Amino acid sequence: EMCIRDSIYPVFVAVFAHYLLVNDRLTLRKCAGLATAFGGVVIVVVLAGDHEGARDPSTLRGDVTVLVSSFLLAIKTIYMKRVMRVIEPNKLLLWQFLIAVALFALTSLMFEGIDAYTFTAPAVAGLLYQGIAVAGFCFACWAWLLKRHPASQLTAFTFVTPLAGMVIGNVFRGDALSMGLLLGGVLVTGGIYLVTTSGSRAV
């Protein structure tokens, strides 16, 4: 269920881009692609997931939280796309990281306290991975791509996330793969193709 909710993010971006960005309009082809890719994600998660706790209040709160997060992430993506017309991506990312680190540190001190900090080798390794690989390399690549390509076309690739997670789970943990994953993968691939070939130009 979380993957389904989280995959609404490209749809939010496409709708916002239609009204707020130049040359990134919704077309019949793009809408068909988004619907096809989203349908593929739904098939993968519904056929592979365990839905015994789908109506649990905690699950519902988690779904709402992810929906709100997807909505805010879409707003951030559109804002970055507009701002990068006048600000270089590296400067934008630097200020974004500085503000985020300050806010996270303040929140941690307020709710966890200094005594909660334990520096172990796995914790430091995880922090370095998040800082260098994710927040550094991946965000830099994302900003570079976002500056040069339509936001709605880039975010369509996030539909691949649940499929990639299941494939990696199969490779490293031996999780079973299903026909639902194959069918979902075909739909997601077809949907992304429709979106990325819809004719929008980067601005």
Secondary structure, DSSP 8 states (H G I E B T S, - for coil): -HHHHHTTHHHHHHHHHHHHSTT----HHHHHHHHHHHHHHHHHHHHHS--TTTT-HHHHHHHHHHHHHHHHHHHHHHHHHHHTTTS-HHHHHHHHHHHHHHHHHHHHHHHT-GGG----HHHHHHHHIIIIIIIIIIHHHHHHHHHHS-HHHHHGGGGHHHHHHHHHHHHHH-----HHHHHHHHHHHHHHHHHHTS-----
